Amino acid sequence: MTSTTTISAIDFAGYTIPRLGLGCMALSIEGRPAYSTAVATIHSALDAGVRYLDTAWSYYLPRYSPQSHNNASRLEQSDYGERLVHEAVTTWDGPQQDVLIASKIGWSRTVDQYGTYGWQADARPETIIAQAKESAQRLGVESLGLLYSHCDDPNVPYEDQMGAFRQLVDEGVARTIGISRVDNHNIDVAHHILGKALVAVQNQFSPSYPDPLHTMDHCKALNLAFVCWSPLGGFLDPVDAGAYDAFKKVAQRRGISYQRVVLAWELSRCETLITIPSARNPHEIQDSFAATQLLLTEEELSQLP
Ligand SMILES: NC(=O)c1ccc[n+]([C@@H]2O[C@H](COP(=O)([O-])OP(=O)(O)OC[C@H]3O[C@@H](n4cnc5c(N)ncnc54)[C@H](OP(=O)(O)O)[C@@H]3O)[C@@H](O)[C@H]2O)c1
């Protein structure tokens, strides 16, 4: 018997999109492929049917400068990730106006003298306003379709961070807002301040990170989309490989990749869930996008977490 899962397009941030988008981080930061491969991967995603591209102001590789203070990183700012997405969409020969590009602000990259990369929150209201305007410029739009707060900056009250996003909506710099790396309290604060402009929560979710803070249920109750990041366990962090064993068994029986089974399982969890796997070549995103057509049977679902 097939599952009752509805795997279809969703109305989201003013667009109608399939519930599987392309996360563009792995095309833009450490380990990224050649620029031409990155563009080809995005084109391949769009050709397959992807209509949601997820990028960020901070998807670039910082370079260490010896002039920096205290061995802390000083960054050579770069707009690599956003410009990549902009160029890929504007050189694609399909319906460009149907593509939702989301960006995130308030988190920057760091690098030390040994070449170790890191991330650093900076969500002061003035940074939020400035980065949002830069993102709009880099993406070639007057108004961003969807703009995320990349993370909660512990040095700035969340109310003040959300107040800056409210201002961006009121000024027309962003049409809709998402928040990322948040707990249910953050969600309530953002919902209170942003009202209907808040459309999405982007949190980590995968078999190896099954939403321990129960934010997916909270999103459902508030009618917010739950966008899951690192849906395949991530490409930089070590994962608990054992968490994928059951998926591998189902995949083996069907003769497909276990990644496709993982993504179909995620889509089956919640009708307002959107999953955004990374890919570093055209084959990976084509394989992943096929998850939108994969209906897992009830028997298969019963063998999965
Ligand atoms: N909001 C946040 O703070 C946050 C944090 C992290 C990520 N994100 C977003 O989430 C997106 C995805 O997360 P992620 O990049 O950490 O990783 P992920 O999607 O969990 O894992 C992606 C890795 O799995 C491999 N892969 C993908 N599709 C595959 C397929 N069909 N078959 C085999 N292998 C496949 C690729 O690695 P190989 O190329 O090595 O094969 C890819 O880099 C990012 O692009 C970004 O947009 C957001």
The ligand as an SDF file (V2000), in Angstrom:
LIG
                    3D

 48 52  0  0  0  0  0  0  0  0999 V2000
   20.5440   28.0240    8.2900 N   0  0  0  0  0  0  0  0  0  0  0  0
   21.7210   27.5140    8.5640 C   0  0  0  0  0  0  0  0  0  0  0  0
   22.3920   27.8840    9.5160 O   0  0  0  0  0  0  0  0  0  0  0  0
   22.2700   26.4490    7.6610 C   0  0  0  0  0  0  0  0  0  0  0  0
   23.3280   25.6230    8.0850 C   0  0  0  0  0  0  0  0  0  0  0  0
   23.7780   24.6280    7.2280 C   0  0  0  0  0  0  0  0  0  0  0  0
   23.1890   24.4770    5.9690 C   0  0  0  0  0  0  0  0  0  0  0  0
   22.1840   25.3070    5.5870 N   0  0  0  0  0  0  0  0  0  0  0  0
   21.5010   25.1410    4.2910 C   0  0  0  0  0  0  0  0  0  0  0  0
   21.1940   23.7680    4.1170 O   0  0  0  0  0  0  0  0  0  0  0  0
   21.7360   23.3310    2.8740 C   0  0  0  0  0  0  0  0  0  0  0  0
   22.0960   21.8720    2.9610 C   0  0  0  0  0  0  0  0  0  0  0  0
   22.9290   21.6000    4.0740 O   0  0  0  0  0  0  0  0  0  0  0  0
   24.4320   21.0090    3.9730 P   0  0  0  0  0  0  0  0  0  0  0  0
   25.1260   21.6550    2.8610 O   0  0  0  0  0  0  0  0  0  0  0  0
   25.0160   21.1230    5.3200 O   0  0  0  0  0  0  0  0  0  0  0  0
   24.3220   19.5280    3.6210 O   0  0  0  0  0  0  0  0  0  0  0  0
   23.3370   18.3220    3.2760 P   0  0  0  0  0  0  0  0  0  0  0  0
   22.3490   18.8040    2.2970 O   0  0  0  0  0  0  0  0  0  0  0  0
   22.8470   17.6410    4.4920 O   0  0  0  0  0  0  0  0  0  0  0  0
   24.3920   17.3110    2.6640 O   0  0  0  0  0  0  0  0  0  0  0  0
   24.8120   17.5610    1.4030 C   0  0  0  0  0  0  0  0  0  0  0  0
   25.9160   16.6700    0.9740 C   0  0  0  0  0  0  0  0  0  0  0  0
   25.4220   15.3670    0.7150 O   0  0  0  0  0  0  0  0  0  0  0  0
   25.9210   14.9570   -0.5480 C   0  0  0  0  0  0  0  0  0  0  0  0
   24.7570   14.6920   -1.4330 N   0  0  0  0  0  0  0  0  0  0  0  0
   23.7410   15.5370   -1.7330 C   0  0  0  0  0  0  0  0  0  0  0  0
   22.8350   14.9310   -2.5240 N   0  0  0  0  0  0  0  0  0  0  0  0
   23.2820   13.6830   -2.7280 C   0  0  0  0  0  0  0  0  0  0  0  0
   22.7680   12.5770   -3.4610 C   0  0  0  0  0  0  0  0  0  0  0  0
   21.6030   12.6360   -4.1060 N   0  0  0  0  0  0  0  0  0  0  0  0
   23.4950   11.4420   -3.4400 N   0  0  0  0  0  0  0  0  0  0  0  0
   24.6720   11.3550   -2.7780 C   0  0  0  0  0  0  0  0  0  0  0  0
   25.1980   12.3720   -2.0500 N   0  0  0  0  0  0  0  0  0  0  0  0
   24.5040   13.5310   -2.0380 C   0  0  0  0  0  0  0  0  0  0  0  0
   26.7770   16.0930   -1.0650 C   0  0  0  0  0  0  0  0  0  0  0  0
   28.1280   15.8560   -0.6660 O   0  0  0  0  0  0  0  0  0  0  0  0
   29.2590   15.4780   -1.7090 P   0  0  0  0  0  0  0  0  0  0  0  0
   29.2680   16.5600   -2.7190 O   0  0  0  0  0  0  0  0  0  0  0  0
   30.5040   15.3970   -0.8980 O   0  0  0  0  0  0  0  0  0  0  0  0
   28.8410   14.1550   -2.2840 O   0  0  0  0  0  0  0  0  0  0  0  0
   26.3030   17.2800   -0.3370 C   0  0  0  0  0  0  0  0  0  0  0  0
   27.2360   18.3070   -0.1560 O   0  0  0  0  0  0  0  0  0  0  0  0
   22.9130   24.2710    2.6170 C   0  0  0  0  0  0  0  0  0  0  0  0
   23.2560   24.3560    1.2610 O   0  0  0  0  0  0  0  0  0  0  0  0
   22.3630   25.5690    3.1160 C   0  0  0  0  0  0  0  0  0  0  0  0
   21.5670   26.1860    2.1330 O   0  0  0  0  0  0  0  0  0  0  0  0
   21.7180   26.2780    6.4120 C   0  0  0  0  0  0  0  0  0  0  0  0
  1  2  1  0
  2  3  2  0
  2  4  1  0
  4  5  1  0
  4 48  2  0
  5  6  2  0
  6  7  1  0
  7  8  2  0
  8  9  1  0
  8 48  1  0
  9 10  1  0
  9 46  1  0
 10 11  1  0
 11 12  1  0
 11 44  1  0
 12 13  1  0
 13 14  1  0
 14 15  2  0
 14 16  1  0
 14 17  1  0
 17 18  1  0
 18 19  2  0
 18 20  1  0
 18 21  1  0
 21 22  1  0
 22 23  1  0
 23 24  1  0
 23 42  1  0
 24 25  1  0
 25 26  1  0
 25 36  1  0
 26 27  1  0
 26 35  1  0
 27 28  2  0
 28 29  1  0
 29 30  1  0
 29 35  2  0
 30 31  1  0
 30 32  2  0
 32 33  1  0
 33 34  2  0
 34 35  1  0
 36 37  1  0
 36 42  1  0
 37 38  1  0
 38 39  2  0
 38 40  1  0
 38 41  1  0
 42 43  1  0
 44 45  1  0
 44 46  1  0
 46 47  1  0
M  CHG  2   8   1  16  -1
M  END
$$$$
